[in-house]
Amino acid sequence: MNVILGILFHSLGGGASGSWYMPYNWVKKWRWEIYWITGGIFSWLIMPFLAVILTIPDWQGILQATDGAILRNTYIMGLLWGIGGLTYGLAIRYLGMSLGNSVLLGITSVVGSLGLPVLRDIPGVAEIIPGGLAFTDLFGSTGGRIVLLGIAILLAGIILSGRAGIRKDKDLGQVKEGVNTEFNLSKGLMIAIISGVLSAFFSFGIDAGKEMAATARTLAVEQNYSFITQDGINFKYLFENNIIFFVILWGGLTTNVIWTTALILKNKTGGDFTDKKAPLLSNYLFCALAGTTWFLQFFFYGMGETKIGNGASSWTLHMATIILTANLWGFYRKEWKGVSKKTYNMILLGIGAILLSVIVIGVAKWLYPELNALG
């Protein structure tokens, strides 16, 4: 039952992540830096604050009692993750939506899933990484090999989706998504690698802040909070990760505020916030909707993580459902209209492989709960 709920929560989170940008399409007469930071205030400040005060017992006391090194490391992971989010736009600019999303999220999925296990195999590094399985341990167990198979299937799906994106460029020429004139494979891949790696630091931030979640869990049990679940002898509180997100997203907020403020000053676009020529009320509402939907991806991710653990399975499920949802929106918006039958079949195969990877990894976690030690 835990695995089923975990997949459901991760699917909701991935659905939110694959959908959150849609409301920005309805924002009118605002420059990018204006609607980005407006929505971001909801994503990285308002919603995380509401989440902790509503779901975390004595959240202020938890932060005060947490070791400074833990807070610092979790915050730094958020800073680095924030840079990954900013460079995301450049990767899409040079690679296009289909290829850019597939490559970037694929890198993020692999790095976020296997980054810590790989580091644990490096002599001298394992001692400073929280205890858990190393990458080489995966080859020594049936469950580990199934997880690796799932990740291999995911990568195959990403490659197929990326090839479909390149074929789409050729099929539609200058019509495709308005980015063909700037298509630059080498530059785009380099930026996508940087963005993909840094975006995975959100997963590392969750690991860095686990002590805060454990404290929240203890308090929730002591105070008889609802949504307490039991997995073997380990109690889990469904919302315990919200305290970690609060700190990580402060790091993301810092990065994005600095960058957007610099753009606003450079481009002199601050007047957009009050420009009566723009539909201000609807713009603010759509930005609020985008920002809130964005936060829900991690809200549900945290709930799923309490069911099936952080690490290869949770992070890969999250990334796979994002890619799946984003492609479904693409079909809804008829982004693949006019492509050849071969291109269309290729993107269908890519999406099918991504969905299959979710099923394979979910089965591995269900059959081999010891895989929770990956994270």
TIFI-305809 format. One record per residue (C-alpha): residue number from 1; z, x negated, y negated. Coordinates in nm, 4 decimals. Layout:
<recs>
+------+----------+----------+----------+
! resi !       zz !       xx !       yy !
+------+----------+----------+----------+
!  NUM !        Z !        X !        Y !
...
+------+----------+----------+----------+
</recs>
This chain:
<recs>
+------+----------+----------+----------+
! resi !       zz !       xx !       yy !
+------+----------+----------+----------+
!    1 !   0.0000 !   0.0000 !   0.0000 !
!    2 !   0.0777 !  -0.2877 !  -0.2380 !
!    3 !  -0.2719 !  -0.4293 !  -0.1918 !
!    4 !  -0.4356 !  -0.0914 !  -0.2611 !
!    5 !  -0.2304 !  -0.0439 !  -0.5782 !
!    6 !  -0.3001 !  -0.4039 !  -0.6799 !
!    7 !  -0.6756 !  -0.3558 !  -0.6471 !
!    8 !  -0.6490 !  -0.0251 !  -0.8392 !
!    9 !  -0.4550 !  -0.1822 !  -1.1273 !
!   10 !  -0.6872 !  -0.4826 !  -1.1432 !
!   11 !  -0.9872 !  -0.2500 !  -1.1401 !
!   12 !  -0.8425 !  -0.0560 !  -1.4346 !
!   13 !  -0.7785 !  -0.3837 !  -1.6155 !
!   14 !  -1.1276 !  -0.5123 !  -1.5418 !
!   15 !  -1.2730 !  -0.1792 !  -1.6513 !
!   16 !  -1.0904 !  -0.2048 !  -1.9827 !
!   17 !  -1.2063 !  -0.5646 !  -2.0284 !
!   18 !  -1.5664 !  -0.4727 !  -1.9512 !
!   19 !  -1.5557 !  -0.1799 !  -2.1947 !
!   20 !  -1.3431 !  -0.2886 !  -2.4918 !
!   21 !  -1.6302 !  -0.4220 !  -2.7037 !
!   22 !  -1.8183 !  -0.0902 !  -2.7010 !
!   23 !  -1.6311 !   0.0636 !  -3.0008 !
!   24 !  -1.7393 !  -0.2330 !  -3.2166 !
!   25 !  -2.0971 !  -0.1064 !  -3.1827 !
!   26 !  -1.9968 !   0.1915 !  -3.3972 !
!   27 !  -1.8414 !  -0.0131 !  -3.6787 !
!   28 !  -2.0670 !   0.0014 !  -3.9857 !
!   29 !  -2.1137 !  -0.2330 !  -4.2845 !
!   30 !  -1.8435 !  -0.4796 !  -4.1804 !
!   31 !  -1.9094 !  -0.8446 !  -4.1060 !
!   32 !  -1.8086 !  -0.9932 !  -3.7700 !
!   33 !  -1.4942 !  -1.1722 !  -3.8900 !
!   34 !  -1.3617 !  -0.8500 !  -4.0470 !
!   35 !  -1.3869 !  -0.6215 !  -3.7472 !
!   36 !  -1.2923 !  -0.9043 !  -3.5082 !
!   37 !  -0.9564 !  -0.9746 !  -3.6724 !
!   38 !  -0.8897 !  -0.6041 !  -3.7421 !
!   39 !  -0.9259 !  -0.5205 !  -3.3747 !
!   40 !  -0.7444 !  -0.8415 !  -3.2878 !
!   41 !  -0.4320 !  -0.7344 !  -3.4768 !
!   42 !  -0.4034 !  -0.4494 !  -3.2262 !
!   43 !  -0.4973 !  -0.6736 !  -2.9306 !
!   44 !  -0.2688 !  -0.9685 !  -2.9961 !
!   45 !   0.0130 !  -0.8267 !  -3.2100 !
!   46 !   0.0680 !  -0.4491 !  -3.2239 !
!   47 !   0.0051 !  -0.3528 !  -2.8603 !
!   48 !   0.1926 !  -0.6485 !  -2.7039 !
!   49 !   0.4891 !  -0.5727 !  -2.9324 !
!   50 !   0.4904 !  -0.2044 !  -2.8339 !
!   51 !   0.4626 !  -0.3021 !  -2.4669 !
!   52 !   0.7685 !  -0.5301 !  -2.4700 !
!   53 !   0.9943 !  -0.2975 !  -2.6679 !
!   54 !   0.9062 !  -0.0034 !  -2.4428 !
!   55 !   0.9139 !  -0.1749 !  -2.1032 !
!   56 !   1.1252 !  -0.4938 !  -2.1175 !
!   57 !   1.5061 !  -0.4649 !  -2.1216 !
!   58 !   1.6662 !  -0.6894 !  -2.3876 !
!   59 !   1.3355 !  -0.8657 !  -2.4566 !
!   60 !   1.4798 !  -1.0436 !  -2.7595 !
!   61 !   1.7665 !  -1.1799 !  -2.5516 !
!   62 !   1.5200 !  -1.3010 !  -2.2881 !
!   63 !   1.3227 !  -1.4971 !  -2.5479 !
!   64 !   1.6390 !  -1.6456 !  -2.6971 !
!   65 !   1.7694 !  -1.7515 !  -2.3551 !
!   66 !   1.4385 !  -1.8996 !  -2.2363 !
!   67 !   1.4115 !  -2.2767 !  -2.2361 !
!   68 !   1.2157 !  -2.4032 !  -2.5362 !
!   69 !   0.9765 !  -2.6005 !  -2.3166 !
!   70 !   0.8767 !  -2.2835 !  -2.1309 !
!   71 !   0.8117 !  -2.0951 !  -2.4545 !
!   72 !   0.6173 !  -2.3897 !  -2.5946 !
!   73 !   0.4010 !  -2.4358 !  -2.2853 !
!   74 !   0.3270 !  -2.0640 !  -2.2592 !
!   75 !   0.2358 !  -2.0504 !  -2.6292 !
!   76 !   0.0093 !  -2.3575 !  -2.5966 !
!   77 !  -0.1728 !  -2.1933 !  -2.3051 !
!   78 !  -0.2335 !  -1.8997 !  -2.5400 !
!   79 !  -0.3682 !  -2.1289 !  -2.8121 !
!   80 !  -0.6158 !  -2.2867 !  -2.5713 !
!   81 !  -0.7128 !  -1.9494 !  -2.4291 !
!   82 !  -0.7754 !  -1.8285 !  -2.7871 !
!   83 !  -1.0262 !  -2.1104 !  -2.8427 !
!   84 !  -1.2022 !  -2.0023 !  -2.5245 !
!   85 !  -1.2355 !  -1.6521 !  -2.6649 !
!   86 !  -1.3861 !  -1.7783 !  -2.9892 !
!   87 !  -1.6467 !  -1.9969 !  -2.8159 !
!   88 !  -1.7435 !  -1.7013 !  -2.5959 !
!   89 !  -1.9628 !  -1.5655 !  -2.8747 !
!   90 !  -2.1576 !  -1.8916 !  -2.9045 !
!   91 !  -2.2231 !  -1.9004 !  -2.5299 !
!   92 !  -2.3650 !  -1.5477 !  -2.5440 !
!   93 !  -2.5764 !  -1.6432 !  -2.8459 !
!   94 !  -2.7541 !  -1.9256 !  -2.6614 !
!   95 !  -2.7648 !  -1.7794 !  -2.3096 !
!   96 !  -2.7907 !  -1.4041 !  -2.3696 !
!   97 !  -2.5616 !  -1.1299 !  -2.2453 !
!   98 !  -2.6554 !  -1.1286 !  -1.8766 !
!   99 !  -2.6688 !  -1.5001 !  -1.8099 !
!  100 !  -2.3910 !  -1.5823 !  -2.0580 !
!  101 !  -2.1384 !  -1.3367 !  -1.9146 !
!  102 !  -2.2190 !  -1.4294 !  -1.5554 !
!  103 !  -2.1857 !  -1.8048 !  -1.6085 !
!  104 !  -1.8831 !  -1.7891 !  -1.8390 !
!  105 !  -1.6795 !  -1.5394 !  -1.6390 !
!  106 !  -1.7737 !  -1.7135 !  -1.3168 !
!  107 !  -1.6366 !  -2.0429 !  -1.4457 !
!  108 !  -1.3247 !  -1.8669 !  -1.5744 !
!  109 !  -1.2767 !  -1.6977 !  -1.2379 !
!  110 !  -1.3036 !  -2.0194 !  -1.0375 !
!  111 !  -1.0920 !  -2.2303 !  -1.2753 !
!  112 !  -0.8253 !  -1.9600 !  -1.3103 !
!  113 !  -0.8129 !  -1.9054 !  -0.9347 !
!  114 !  -0.8156 !  -2.2632 !  -0.8093 !
!  115 !  -0.7114 !  -2.4742 !  -1.1088 !
!  116 !  -0.3441 !  -2.5061 !  -1.0122 !
!  117 !  -0.4096 !  -2.5528 !  -0.6385 !
!  118 !  -0.6584 !  -2.8320 !  -0.7194 !
!  119 !  -0.4081 !  -3.0007 !  -0.9538 !
!  120 !  -0.1454 !  -2.9915 !  -0.6791 !
!  121 !  -0.3721 !  -3.2167 !  -0.4710 !
!  122 !  -0.3675 !  -3.4914 !  -0.7371 !
!  123 !  -0.1046 !  -3.7608 !  -0.6658 !
!  124 !   0.1688 !  -3.7587 !  -0.9276 !
!  125 !   0.0625 !  -3.4238 !  -1.0721 !
!  126 !   0.2004 !  -3.1961 !  -0.8007 !
!  127 !   0.5574 !  -3.2828 !  -0.9038 !
!  128 !   0.5153 !  -3.1199 !  -1.2466 !
!  129 !   0.3288 !  -2.8096 !  -1.1236 !
!  130 !   0.5352 !  -2.5114 !  -1.0030 !
!  131 !   0.5643 !  -2.5099 !  -0.6244 !
!  132 !   0.2905 !  -2.3423 !  -0.4262 !
!  133 !  -0.0149 !  -2.4025 !  -0.2103 !
!  134 !  -0.2584 !  -2.6835 !  -0.2848 !
!  135 !  -0.6350 !  -2.6424 !  -0.2598 !
!  136 !  -0.6536 !  -2.8371 !   0.0663 !
!  137 !  -0.3976 !  -2.5971 !   0.2172 !
!  138 !  -0.6562 !  -2.3184 !   0.1982 !
!  139 !  -0.8719 !  -2.4896 !   0.4595 !
!  140 !  -0.5846 !  -2.5013 !   0.7059 !
!  141 !  -0.5223 !  -2.1274 !   0.7386 !
!  142 !  -0.7324 !  -1.8258 !   0.8248 !
!  143 !  -0.6200 !  -1.6404 !   0.5133 !
!  144 !  -0.7061 !  -1.9365 !   0.2914 !
!  145 !  -1.0535 !  -1.9627 !   0.4405 !
!  146 !  -1.1100 !  -1.5912 !   0.3793 !
!  147 !  -1.0137 !  -1.6376 !   0.0126 !
!  148 !  -1.2580 !  -1.9297 !  -0.0121 !
!  149 !  -1.5257 !  -1.7118 !   0.1481 !
!  150 !  -1.4567 !  -1.4407 !  -0.1083 !
!  151 !  -1.4889 !  -1.6884 !  -0.3937 !
!  152 !  -1.8135 !  -1.8241 !  -0.2421 !
!  153 !  -1.9515 !  -1.4688 !  -0.2286 !
!  154 !  -1.8448 !  -1.4166 !  -0.5893 !
!  155 !  -2.0271 !  -1.7345 !  -0.6954 !
!  156 !  -2.3379 !  -1.6196 !  -0.5074 !
!  157 !  -2.3224 !  -1.2902 !  -0.6961 !
!  158 !  -2.2831 !  -1.4744 !  -1.0258 !
!  159 !  -2.5823 !  -1.6980 !  -0.9495 !
!  160 !  -2.7964 !  -1.3962 !  -0.8597 !
!  161 !  -2.6886 !  -1.2171 !  -1.1792 !
!  162 !  -2.7674 !  -1.5265 !  -1.3821 !
!  163 !  -3.1127 !  -1.5627 !  -1.2261 !
!  164 !  -3.1750 !  -1.1960 !  -1.2968 !
!  165 !  -3.0810 !  -1.2609 !  -1.6595 !
!  166 !  -3.3339 !  -1.5450 !  -1.6832 !
!  167 !  -3.6033 !  -1.3271 !  -1.5230 !
!  168 !  -3.5169 !  -1.0505 !  -1.7677 !
!  169 !  -3.5884 !  -1.2912 !  -2.0540 !
!  170 !  -3.9318 !  -1.3567 !  -1.9086 !
!  171 !  -4.0010 !  -0.9897 !  -1.8275 !
!  172 !  -3.9126 !  -0.8503 !  -2.1702 !
!  173 !  -3.9937 !  -1.1457 !  -2.3933 !
!  174 !  -3.8772 !  -1.1113 !  -2.7536 !
!  175 !  -3.7531 !  -0.7568 !  -2.6948 !
!  176 !  -3.4510 !  -0.8563 !  -2.4850 !
!  177 !  -3.1184 !  -0.8228 !  -2.6684 !
!  178 !  -3.2438 !  -1.0056 !  -2.9774 !
!  179 !  -3.1340 !  -1.3483 !  -2.8507 !
!  180 !  -3.4500 !  -1.4932 !  -2.6973 !
!  181 !  -3.5444 !  -1.6882 !  -3.0094 !
!  182 !  -3.2195 !  -1.8877 !  -2.9823 !
!  183 !  -3.2176 !  -1.9311 !  -2.6053 !
!  184 !  -3.1012 !  -2.2853 !  -2.5316 !
!  185 !  -3.0014 !  -2.3462 !  -2.1710 !
!  186 !  -2.8446 !  -2.6922 !  -2.2061 !
!  187 !  -2.6457 !  -2.6119 !  -2.5214 !
!  188 !  -2.5471 !  -2.2691 !  -2.3917 !
!  189 !  -2.4271 !  -2.4007 !  -2.0565 !
!  190 !  -2.2199 !  -2.6717 !  -2.2238 !
!  191 !  -2.0475 !  -2.4170 !  -2.4495 !
!  192 !  -2.0062 !  -2.1720 !  -2.1597 !
!  193 !  -1.8326 !  -2.4407 !  -1.9528 !
!  194 !  -1.5916 !  -2.5159 !  -2.2397 !
!  195 !  -1.5269 !  -2.1466 !  -2.3029 !
!  196 !  -1.4955 !  -2.0635 !  -1.9339 !
!  197 !  -1.2445 !  -2.3407 !  -1.8691 !
!  198 !  -1.0320 !  -2.2601 !  -2.1755 !
!  199 !  -1.0407 !  -1.8848 !  -2.1068 !
!  200 !  -0.8787 !  -1.9558 !  -1.7701 !
!  201 !  -0.5689 !  -2.0855 !  -1.9514 !
!  202 !  -0.4468 !  -1.7259 !  -1.9720 !
!  203 !  -0.3852 !  -1.7450 !  -1.5974 !
!  204 !  -0.2037 !  -2.0767 !  -1.6438 !
!  205 !   0.0059 !  -1.9204 !  -1.9210 !
!  206 !   0.1246 !  -1.6535 !  -1.6779 !
!  207 !   0.2428 !  -1.9254 !  -1.4411 !
!  208 !   0.4104 !  -2.1174 !  -1.7261 !
!  209 !   0.6105 !  -1.8107 !  -1.8312 !
!  210 !   0.7209 !  -1.6900 !  -1.4886 !
!  211 !   1.0870 !  -1.7593 !  -1.5653 !
!  212 !   1.0773 !  -1.4974 !  -1.8426 !
!  213 !   0.9304 !  -1.2399 !  -1.6045 !
!  214 !   1.1972 !  -1.3222 !  -1.3451 !
!  215 !   1.4708 !  -1.2637 !  -1.6046 !
!  216 !   1.3124 !  -0.9324 !  -1.7031 !
!  217 !   1.3047 !  -0.8354 !  -1.3359 !
!  218 !   1.6727 !  -0.9208 !  -1.2895 !
!  219 !   1.7740 !  -0.7146 !  -1.5914 !
!  220 !   1.5574 !  -0.4237 !  -1.4792 !
!  221 !   1.7238 !  -0.4230 !  -1.1373 !
!  222 !   2.0743 !  -0.4495 !  -1.2873 !
!  223 !   2.0076 !  -0.1640 !  -1.5292 !
!  224 !   1.8379 !   0.0540 !  -1.2645 !
!  225 !   1.5044 !   0.0674 !  -1.4434 !
!  226 !   1.2326 !   0.2790 !  -1.2848 !
!  227 !   0.9149 !   0.1182 !  -1.1463 !
!  228 !   1.1143 !  -0.1284 !  -0.9375 !
!  229 !   0.9281 !  -0.2071 !  -0.6167 !
!  230 !   1.0312 !  -0.4093 !  -0.3143 !
!  231 !   0.8064 !  -0.6541 !  -0.1307 !
!  232 !   0.9996 !  -0.7916 !   0.1661 !
!  233 !   1.3247 !  -0.9111 !   0.0100 !
!  234 !   1.1713 !  -0.9768 !  -0.3348 !
!  235 !   1.2130 !  -0.7074 !  -0.5970 !
!  236 !   0.9308 !  -0.6644 !  -0.8492 !
!  237 !   0.9356 !  -0.4845 !  -1.1806 !
!  238 !   0.5960 !  -0.3325 !  -1.2541 !
!  239 !   0.5972 !  -0.4340 !  -1.6231 !
!  240 !   0.7770 !  -0.7696 !  -1.6010 !
!  241 !   0.4702 !  -0.9677 !  -1.7141 !
!  242 !   0.4593 !  -0.7970 !  -2.0546 !
!  243 !   0.7142 !  -1.0473 !  -2.1867 !
!  244 !   0.4790 !  -1.3329 !  -2.0870 !
!  245 !   0.1786 !  -1.1653 !  -2.2488 !
!  246 !   0.3771 !  -1.1284 !  -2.5698 !
!  247 !   0.4129 !  -1.5080 !  -2.5974 !
!  248 !   0.0629 !  -1.5964 !  -2.4740 !
!  249 !  -0.1003 !  -1.3555 !  -2.7171 !
!  250 !   0.0927 !  -1.5046 !  -3.0087 !
!  251 !  -0.0997 !  -1.8214 !  -2.9267 !
!  252 !  -0.4282 !  -1.6312 !  -2.9197 !
!  253 !  -0.3388 !  -1.4589 !  -3.2472 !
!  254 !  -0.2720 !  -1.7951 !  -3.4133 !
!  255 !  -0.6103 !  -1.9381 !  -3.3120 !
!  256 !  -0.8065 !  -1.6313 !  -3.4164 !
!  257 !  -0.6261 !  -1.5792 !  -3.7473 !
!  258 !  -0.6961 !  -1.9391 !  -3.8500 !
!  259 !  -1.0647 !  -1.9142 !  -3.7605 !
!  260 !  -1.1346 !  -1.5698 !  -3.9092 !
!  261 !  -0.9424 !  -1.6539 !  -4.2277 !
!  262 !  -1.1594 !  -1.9630 !  -4.2680 !
!  263 !  -1.4720 !  -1.7500 !  -4.2223 !
!  264 !  -1.3525 !  -1.4844 !  -4.4662 !
!  265 !  -1.2848 !  -1.7476 !  -4.7326 !
!  266 !  -1.6140 !  -1.9258 !  -4.6637 !
!  267 !  -1.8286 !  -1.6102 !  -4.6589 !
!  268 !  -1.6222 !  -1.4254 !  -4.9235 !
!  269 !  -1.6099 !  -1.1143 !  -4.7059 !
!  270 !  -1.2498 !  -1.0077 !  -4.7722 !
!  271 !  -1.3728 !  -0.7168 !  -4.9825 !
!  272 !  -1.5004 !  -0.5470 !  -4.6665 !
!  273 !  -1.1462 !  -0.4344 !  -4.5865 !
!  274 !  -1.1527 !  -0.1938 !  -4.8833 !
!  275 !  -1.5263 !  -0.1478 !  -4.9473 !
!  276 !  -1.5740 !   0.2243 !  -5.0100 !
!  277 !  -1.9428 !   0.1959 !  -4.9227 !
!  278 !  -1.8353 !   0.1493 !  -4.5624 !
!  279 !  -1.6880 !   0.4315 !  -4.3488 !
!  280 !  -1.3398 !   0.2782 !  -4.3698 !
!  281 !  -1.1466 !   0.5369 !  -4.1677 !
!  282 !  -1.3852 !   0.5346 !  -3.8718 !
!  283 !  -1.4167 !   0.1553 !  -3.8873 !
!  284 !  -1.0416 !   0.1083 !  -3.8643 !
!  285 !  -1.0161 !   0.3682 !  -3.5867 !
!  286 !  -1.2928 !   0.2079 !  -3.3810 !
!  287 !  -1.1383 !  -0.1370 !  -3.4273 !
!  288 !  -0.8014 !   0.0012 !  -3.3206 !
!  289 !  -0.9635 !   0.1551 !  -3.0129 !
!  290 !  -1.1389 !  -0.1720 !  -2.9271 !
!  291 !  -0.8206 !  -0.3753 !  -2.9743 !
!  292 !  -0.6061 !  -0.1348 !  -2.7727 !
!  293 !  -0.8596 !  -0.1212 !  -2.4890 !
!  294 !  -0.8746 !  -0.5003 !  -2.4918 !
!  295 !  -0.4965 !  -0.5278 !  -2.4469 !
!  296 !  -0.5010 !  -0.2783 !  -2.1597 !
!  297 !  -0.6936 !  -0.5289 !  -1.9483 !
!  298 !  -0.3877 !  -0.7549 !  -1.9338 !
!  299 !  -0.1404 !  -0.4667 !  -1.9265 !
!  300 !  -0.2991 !  -0.3492 !  -1.6009 !
!  301 !  -0.3513 !  -0.7080 !  -1.4861 !
!  302 !   0.0230 !  -0.7611 !  -1.5115 !
!  303 !   0.0882 !  -0.4490 !  -1.3059 !
!  304 !  -0.1609 !  -0.5608 !  -1.0409 !
!  305 !  -0.0096 !  -0.9073 !  -1.0333 !
!  306 !   0.3315 !  -0.7635 !  -0.9400 !
!  307 !   0.1664 !  -0.6064 !  -0.6357 !
!  308 !  -0.0434 !  -0.8903 !  -0.4964 !
!  309 !   0.0694 !  -1.1998 !  -0.6883 !
!  310 !  -0.0883 !  -1.4298 !  -0.9439 !
!  311 !  -0.3392 !  -1.6898 !  -0.8282 !
!  312 !  -0.6749 !  -1.6814 !  -0.6512 !
!  313 !  -0.6720 !  -1.3156 !  -0.5528 !
!  314 !  -0.5446 !  -1.1542 !  -0.8744 !
!  315 !  -0.7528 !  -1.3672 !  -1.1095 !
!  316 !  -1.0723 !  -1.3310 !  -0.9035 !
!  317 !  -1.0271 !  -0.9558 !  -0.8683 !
!  318 !  -0.9793 !  -0.9305 !  -1.2443 !
!  319 !  -1.2886 !  -1.1379 !  -1.3276 !
!  320 !  -1.5051 !  -0.9643 !  -1.0659 !
!  321 !  -1.4232 !  -0.6160 !  -1.1933 !
!  322 !  -1.4981 !  -0.7265 !  -1.5506 !
!  323 !  -1.8430 !  -0.8483 !  -1.4478 !
!  324 !  -1.9021 !  -0.5324 !  -1.2472 !
!  325 !  -1.7975 !  -0.3030 !  -1.5329 !
!  326 !  -1.9992 !  -0.4946 !  -1.7929 !
!  327 !  -2.3114 !  -0.4627 !  -1.5774 !
!  328 !  -2.2522 !  -0.0905 !  -1.5246 !
!  329 !  -2.2365 !  -0.0481 !  -1.9023 !
!  330 !  -2.5628 !  -0.2410 !  -1.9146 !
!  331 !  -2.7253 !   0.0121 !  -1.6831 !
!  332 !  -2.5826 !   0.2991 !  -1.8876 !
!  333 !  -2.7300 !   0.1515 !  -2.2047 !
!  334 !  -3.0618 !   0.0910 !  -2.0214 !
!  335 !  -3.0487 !  -0.2823 !  -2.0872 !
!  336 !  -3.2560 !  -0.3425 !  -1.7727 !
!  337 !  -3.5215 !  -0.0863 !  -1.8580 !
!  338 !  -3.8720 !  -0.2307 !  -1.8341 !
!  339 !  -3.7916 !  -0.5282 !  -1.6079 !
!  340 !  -3.9847 !  -0.5980 !  -1.2898 !
!  341 !  -3.8742 !  -0.4524 !  -0.9585 !
!  342 !  -3.7831 !  -0.8005 !  -0.8330 !
!  343 !  -3.5567 !  -0.8605 !  -1.1335 !
!  344 !  -3.3931 !  -0.5193 !  -1.0949 !
!  345 !  -3.3284 !  -0.5758 !  -0.7247 !
!  346 !  -3.1860 !  -0.9202 !  -0.8004 !
!  347 !  -2.9254 !  -0.7850 !  -1.0423 !
!  348 !  -2.8335 !  -0.5120 !  -0.7924 !
!  349 !  -2.7799 !  -0.7780 !  -0.5244 !
!  350 !  -2.5676 !  -0.9807 !  -0.7665 !
!  351 !  -2.3451 !  -0.6851 !  -0.8486 !
!  352 !  -2.3217 !  -0.5961 !  -0.4801 !
!  353 !  -2.2064 !  -0.9493 !  -0.3963 !
!  354 !  -1.9426 !  -0.9354 !  -0.6706 !
!  355 !  -1.8100 !  -0.6062 !  -0.5338 !
!  356 !  -1.8070 !  -0.7493 !  -0.1808 !
!  357 !  -1.6025 !  -1.0469 !  -0.3009 !
!  358 !  -1.3371 !  -0.8065 !  -0.4324 !
!  359 !  -1.3142 !  -0.6405 !  -0.0902 !
!  360 !  -1.2998 !  -0.9714 !   0.0999 !
!  361 !  -1.0234 !  -1.1194 !  -0.1166 !
!  362 !  -0.8281 !  -0.7928 !  -0.1092 !
!  363 !  -0.8400 !  -0.7916 !   0.2707 !
!  364 !  -0.7218 !  -1.1549 !   0.2771 !
!  365 !  -0.4187 !  -1.0717 !   0.0623 !
!  366 !  -0.3393 !  -0.7681 !   0.2744 !
!  367 !  -0.3516 !  -0.9598 !   0.6021 !
!  368 !  -0.1949 !  -1.2864 !   0.4763 !
!  369 !   0.0758 !  -1.2238 !   0.2126 !
!  370 !   0.1700 !  -1.5947 !   0.2167 !
!  371 !  -0.1349 !  -1.6487 !  -0.0083 !
!  372 !   0.0853 !  -1.5413 !  -0.3014 !
!  373 !   0.1979 !  -1.9053 !  -0.3091 !
!  374 !  -0.1385 !  -2.0047 !  -0.4610 !
!  375 !  -0.0230 !  -1.9190 !  -0.8143 !
+------+----------+----------+----------+
</recs>
